[in-house]
Amino acid sequence: MSFDLIIRNATLPDGQTGIDIACRDGTIVAVERAIASEAGRVIDASGRLVSPPFVDCHFHMDATLSLGLPRLNISGTLLEGIALWGELKPLLTHAAVAERALRYCDLAVSQGLLAIRSHVDICDDRLLAVDALIEVKRKVAPYLDLQLVAFPQDGYYRSPNAADNLKRALDKGVEVVGGIPHFERTMADGARSVAALCAIAAERGLLVDMHCDETDDPLSRHIETLAYETQRLGLGGRVAGSHLTSMHSMDNYYVSKLLPLIAEAGVAAIANPLINIVIQGRHDSYPKRRGMTRVPEMRRFGIAAAFGQDCVMDPWYSLGNADMLEVAAMGLHVAQMTSREEMKFCFDAVTEAPAKIMHLDGYGIAPGCNADLIILQAADPIEAIRLKATRLAVIRRGKVISETPPRLARLDLPGRSPQLDTADYAPGH
């Protein structure tokens, strides 16, 4: 039996070693030891880590790579970033938004990032960014899954035409309902927006992903309303609360009530470590809050949690490079998740966990899954995070679409190999 591609001697994220992965017609056909068959292409993983692709379940592609337009965020605060985006929106063109998004998708693919959920601002009555990203989604479909969220950046009630624009965006084919309740004019309007937006999702059979309580204010408690509406409308497993940073300052007794409610409702949590650590705590002197939500505590209650990139070179964040291992590393450090099990979770938080939140079909390494894989210059998930491992090969539907040479140290020392693979620094090597 012949295959299109066989990857031999792979180490899988779950720790299995010496595994062969056979692919045909864009699908994984076999995952087992010593597959005795031929293939159009055979790649020897040499014991390195082979993983499903990275997944970013929280991003803003309409703003990406716009750094400096029309000016820089001097204060570094969330509110100045929102104000700056408001200045840029009237200057946007369809071509510019699409071109920046396509450049970012090229970068993402080279990093093994093959699925992105992007929020797109619908408060511009032209819906220019919506149209541009729908076009981009179609163009990149052969090599990247792009899922779009209708996001009322200026507030569902606060922005005059947001309610109509959101429905228009959904009618155009945007798949997820978004919101930003903490940016409404009052707490009451925020809660009202959560109820209205969840009702729209329930009526249309859509997923929900809300920017929720992205603030240092411990009294911003819209996640409680989101959990309630999720349960009331039977949306469990289809709803995510993004950021949830107010939880880092909430009263511990209140959180002891809140976390079980989130778990019971089936609401997922998406932390964005890079942006949370630089945006939050800006009004603090010392001690200064870290800014990220309570991911370790959420896991103990069985709440699905993932990490997102959020921003790259835009009004809110001037850094970033589509490297989800950098995101995982920051999440690991900020949340002090340094046990072996917790560090492995941080790898899952940018692969398996966000894939489930996005309801991606055919994701994983098993017969019947899409042949979407990355070969990393690392021995295991923990080492991949530690080294920000080189993506040796990125595979989409069984075809290699990106390759990068391994990082090698060229040393000429007596009694030592002149070339040392960075993966040789693994424990026990």
C-alpha positions in Angstrom: 0.0 0.0 0.0 1.4 3.4 -1.0 1.0 6.7 0.8 1.6 10.3 -0.2 3.7 11.0 2.9 5.2 9.0 5.8 6.8 10.7 8.8 9.0 8.1 10.5 10.3 7.8 14.1 8.2 10.6 15.5 7.7 11.5 19.2 4.1 12.5 19.9 3.0 15.2 22.4 1.6 12.4 24.6 5.0 10.9 25.0 4.8 8.0 22.5 8.1 7.5 20.7 9.2 5.7 17.5 5.8 6.4 15.8 5.3 6.5 12.1 2.5 8.7 10.6 1.2 7.8 7.2 -0.9 10.2 5.1 -3.0 9.9 1.9 -5.2 12.3 0.1 -4.8 15.0 2.8 -5.8 12.6 5.7 -3.9 10.7 8.3 -4.4 7.0 7.5 -2.2 5.3 10.1 -0.3 6.1 13.3 1.7 3.1 14.4 5.2 1.7 14.7 7.2 0.6 11.7 4.7 1.1 8.8 6.1 -1.1 6.1 4.9 0.8 3.0 6.3 3.2 0.4 5.4 6.9 0.1 5.8 9.7 -2.3 7.9 11.4 0.4 9.4 10.0 3.6 10.6 12.3 6.4 12.7 10.9 9.2 11.7 12.9 12.3 14.7 11.3 14.1 12.9 11.1 17.4 11.8 14.7 17.3 8.4 16.0 18.3 5.6 15.9 15.8 2.5 17.8 16.8 -0.8 18.9 15.3 -0.4 22.6 14.2 -0.5 25.5 16.5 -3.9 27.2 17.0 -4.5 30.8 18.0 -8.0 31.2 19.3 -7.8 35.0 20.0 -6.4 37.5 17.5 -7.1 40.8 15.8 -6.2 40.4 12.1 -7.9 43.6 11.0 -5.3 45.6 13.0 -2.2 43.5 12.7 1.0 45.0 11.3 -0.5 48.5 11.5 2.0 49.7 14.1 2.6 53.5 13.9 -0.6 54.2 12.0 -1.5 57.0 12.5 0.7 57.2 15.5 2.2 55.1 18.3 0.5 54.2 21.6 2.6 56.3 24.0 1.0 55.3 27.3 0.8 51.6 26.4 -2.7 51.4 27.9 -5.7 49.5 26.6 -7.8 52.7 26.4 -5.2 54.6 24.4 -5.0 51.6 22.1 -8.8 51.7 21.6 -8.7 55.4 21.0 -5.8 55.0 18.5 -7.7 52.3 16.6 -10.6 54.7 16.4 -8.3 57.2 14.7 -7.1 54.6 12.3 -10.4 53.1 11.3 -11.5 56.0 9.0 -8.2 55.7 7.2 -8.4 52.0 6.5 -8.7 50.7 3.0 -9.9 47.3 1.9 -6.6 46.6 0.1 -4.4 47.7 3.0 -6.3 45.5 5.6 -6.2 42.5 3.2 -2.5 43.0 2.4 -1.4 43.2 6.0 -3.6 40.2 6.9 -2.1 38.1 4.1 1.4 39.0 5.2 0.6 37.9 8.7 -0.9 34.6 7.4 2.4 34.0 5.6 4.3 34.5 8.9 1.8 32.3 10.8 2.3 29.4 8.4 6.0 29.6 8.7 5.6 29.2 12.4 3.3 26.2 12.1 0.2 28.3 13.1 -2.5 26.9 10.8 -5.7 28.0 12.5 -6.6 31.5 13.8 -9.8 32.9 15.3 -9.8 36.6 14.5 -12.1 39.3 16.0 -13.0 41.8 13.4 -14.4 45.3 14.3 -18.0 45.8 13.1 -18.4 49.3 14.4 -17.3 50.8 11.1 -20.5 51.2 9.1 -18.7 50.3 5.9 -17.9 46.9 7.3 -14.7 47.3 5.3 -12.6 45.1 7.6 -15.2 42.4 7.5 -15.2 42.3 3.7 -11.4 42.3 3.6 -11.0 39.4 6.0 -13.7 37.4 4.4 -11.7 37.7 1.2 -8.5 36.8 3.0 -10.2 33.8 4.6 -11.1 32.5 1.1 -7.6 33.1 -0.2 -5.7 31.4 2.7 -8.1 28.5 3.0 -5.7 26.0 1.3 -3.2 26.5 4.0 -4.8 28.1 7.0 -8.2 28.0 8.8 -9.4 31.5 9.6 -12.5 31.8 11.8 -14.0 35.3 12.2 -15.7 36.9 15.2 -18.2 39.8 14.8 -16.7 42.2 17.4 -18.4 45.5 18.4 -15.1 47.1 19.5 -16.8 50.4 20.6 -19.6 48.6 22.5 -22.7 46.9 21.3 -24.9 49.6 22.8 -22.3 52.3 23.1 -21.7 52.4 19.4 -24.8 53.8 17.6 -25.0 51.3 14.7 -23.2 48.3 16.3 -26.3 46.1 16.7 -27.3 46.4 13.1 -23.7 46.1 11.9 -23.2 42.9 13.9 -26.2 41.3 12.2 -25.0 42.5 8.8 -21.6 40.9 9.5 -23.2 37.6 10.5 -25.3 37.7 7.4 -22.1 38.0 5.3 -20.8 34.8 6.8 -18.9 35.7 10.0 -19.2 32.6 12.2 -18.8 33.8 15.8 -20.7 36.4 18.0 -18.4 38.7 19.9 -18.9 41.4 22.5 -17.1 43.8 25.0 -19.4 44.3 27.9 -16.9 46.1 30.1 -16.6 48.9 27.5 -20.3 49.8 27.6 -21.3 53.0 29.4 -22.6 51.3 32.5 -22.3 47.9 34.1 -26.0 47.4 33.5 -25.6 48.0 29.7 -22.7 45.5 29.8 -24.8 42.8 31.3 -27.6 43.7 28.9 -25.2 43.3 25.9 -24.1 39.9 27.1 -27.8 38.7 27.2 -28.6 40.2 23.8 -25.5 38.8 22.1 -25.9 35.3 23.5 -29.5 35.3 22.4 -28.4 36.1 18.8 -25.9 33.3 18.9 -28.6 30.9 20.2 -31.0 31.9 17.5 -28.5 31.5 14.7 -26.7 28.4 16.1 -23.4 30.2 16.4 -20.4 30.2 18.7 -19.7 33.1 21.2 -16.4 34.7 22.1 -16.5 37.8 24.2 -13.8 40.2 25.4 -14.9 40.0 29.0 -13.7 42.0 32.0 -10.4 43.0 30.3 -9.8 45.4 33.1 -8.1 45.7 36.5 -11.4 46.5 38.1 -12.4 43.6 40.4 -16.0 44.7 40.3 -16.2 44.1 36.5 -18.0 40.8 36.7 -19.6 40.2 33.3 -18.2 36.7 33.2 -20.8 35.8 35.8 -23.5 37.1 33.4 -21.9 35.2 30.5 -21.9 32.0 32.5 -25.6 32.6 33.4 -26.7 33.3 29.9 -24.7 30.3 28.5 -26.6 28.0 30.9 -30.0 29.6 30.4 -29.8 29.4 26.6 -28.1 25.9 26.5 -25.0 27.2 24.9 -22.6 25.1 26.9 -19.4 24.2 25.0 -20.0 27.0 22.5 -19.0 30.0 24.5 -15.6 31.5 25.5 -14.7 34.4 27.7 -11.5 36.1 26.5 -9.1 37.9 28.8 -11.1 37.7 32.1 -8.3 39.8 33.7 -10.4 41.4 36.4 -10.4 38.0 38.0 -6.7 38.6 39.1 -8.1 41.2 41.5 -11.4 39.7 42.6 -12.1 38.8 46.1 -11.0 35.2 46.7 -14.3 34.2 48.3 -16.3 35.5 45.3 -14.0 33.6 42.9 -14.7 30.4 44.9 -18.3 30.8 43.9 -17.6 32.1 40.3 -15.3 29.3 39.1 -17.8 26.5 39.7 -20.5 28.6 37.9 -18.2 28.9 34.9 -17.4 25.2 34.9 -21.1 24.3 35.3 -22.1 26.4 32.4 -19.4 25.0 30.1 -17.8 28.4 29.3 -14.2 28.2 28.1 -11.5 30.8 29.1 -9.0 32.4 26.8 -6.0 34.1 28.4 -3.7 36.3 26.3 -0.5 36.3 28.2 1.6 38.6 26.1 -0.9 41.4 25.9 -2.3 40.9 29.5 1.1 41.2 31.0 1.8 44.6 29.3 -1.7 46.2 29.3 -2.9 45.3 32.8 -1.6 46.9 36.0 -0.8 50.2 34.3 -2.3 52.2 37.1 -0.4 50.2 39.8 2.8 51.4 41.5 4.0 48.5 43.6 3.1 45.8 44.3 2.1 45.5 40.6 -0.4 43.0 39.4 0.6 40.5 36.7 -2.6 40.9 34.7 -3.4 37.4 33.7 -6.5 35.5 34.7 -6.5 32.5 37.1 -5.6 29.7 34.7 -4.2 27.2 37.2 -7.3 27.6 39.4 -9.6 27.3 36.4 -8.0 24.0 35.4 -8.6 22.6 38.9 -12.4 23.2 38.3 -12.3 21.6 34.9 -12.7 24.8 32.9 -11.4 24.6 29.4 -8.6 27.1 29.1 -6.3 28.2 26.2 -3.8 30.9 25.3 -4.1 33.4 22.5 -1.6 35.7 20.7 -4.1 38.6 20.6 -2.0 41.3 18.9 1.1 41.7 16.7 2.5 45.1 15.9 -0.8 47.0 16.3 -2.2 49.9 18.4 -2.1 47.7 21.6 1.1 45.7 21.2 4.2 46.7 19.3 5.9 43.2 19.4 4.9 39.7 18.5 5.8 37.3 15.6 3.0 34.7 15.4 5.0 32.3 17.6 2.6 30.4 19.7 5.5 28.9 21.7 6.4 32.4 22.8 2.7 32.8 24.0 2.9 29.4 25.8 6.2 30.4 27.5 4.8 33.7 28.7 1.7 32.0 30.0 3.8 29.4 31.8 5.9 32.1 33.5 3.1 34.5 34.4 0.9 31.8 35.9 3.9 30.1 37.6 2.9 26.8 35.9 6.3 25.0 36.3 5.4 21.5 37.3 6.0 19.0 34.4 2.3 18.5 34.0 1.5 22.2 34.0 4.3 22.9 31.4 2.8 20.2 29.2 -0.6 21.9 29.6 0.9 25.1 28.3 1.8 23.3 25.1 -1.8 22.0 24.9 -3.0 25.5 25.5 -1.7 26.5 22.0 -2.7 23.3 20.2 -5.4 20.9 21.4 -7.3 23.2 23.8 -7.9 26.1 21.3 -8.7 23.6 18.6 -11.6 22.3 20.8 -12.7 25.9 21.6 -12.9 26.7 17.9 -14.6 23.4 17.1 -12.1 22.6 14.5 -13.0 19.5 12.5 -10.3 16.8 11.9 -7.7 18.2 14.3 -5.3 15.8 15.9 -2.9 12.9 15.2 -5.1 9.9 14.6 -6.4 8.0 11.6 -9.1 10.1 10.0 -7.7 13.4 11.1 -6.5 16.0 8.7 -2.9 15.5 7.7 -1.9 18.9 9.3 1.3 18.5 11.3 4.5 20.2 12.4 7.9 18.7 13.0 9.7 20.6 15.8 13.3 20.6 16.7 12.6 19.4 20.2 12.4 16.1 22.0 9.1 16.9 23.8 6.5 19.7 24.4 8.4 21.1 27.4 11.6 21.4 25.4 9.7 22.9 22.5 8.5 25.8 24.8 11.9 26.2 26.4 13.8 26.4 23.1 11.0 28.1 21.0 11.8 25.1 18.8 12.5 25.6 15.1 9.6 24.4 12.9 11.5 22.0 10.7 8.5 21.2 8.5 5.0 22.5 8.4 2.5 20.1 6.7 -1.0 21.0 5.5 -3.2 18.2 4.2 -0.2 15.9 3.7 1.9 18.4 1.8 5.0 20.2 3.2 4.3 23.9 2.8 7.1 25.3 4.9 10.6 24.0 5.8 13.3 25.5 8.0 16.8 24.1 8.5 17.6 22.9 12.0 19.5 25.2 14.3 23.0 23.7 14.7 25.9 24.8 16.9 29.1 24.5 14.8 31.8 23.9 17.4 35.3 22.8 16.8 36.4 21.5 20.1 38.7 18.5 20.8 36.7 15.3 21.3 33.3 16.9 20.5 31.1 16.8 17.5 31.5 19.9 15.3 27.8 20.1 14.9 25.4 20.0 17.8 21.7 19.9 17.3 20.0 22.2 19.8 17.6 19.3 20.6 20.7 17.5 22.1 20.3 19.8 25.1 17.3 17.7 26.2 17.4 16.2 29.7 19.2 12.9 29.6 21.0 13.6 26.3 
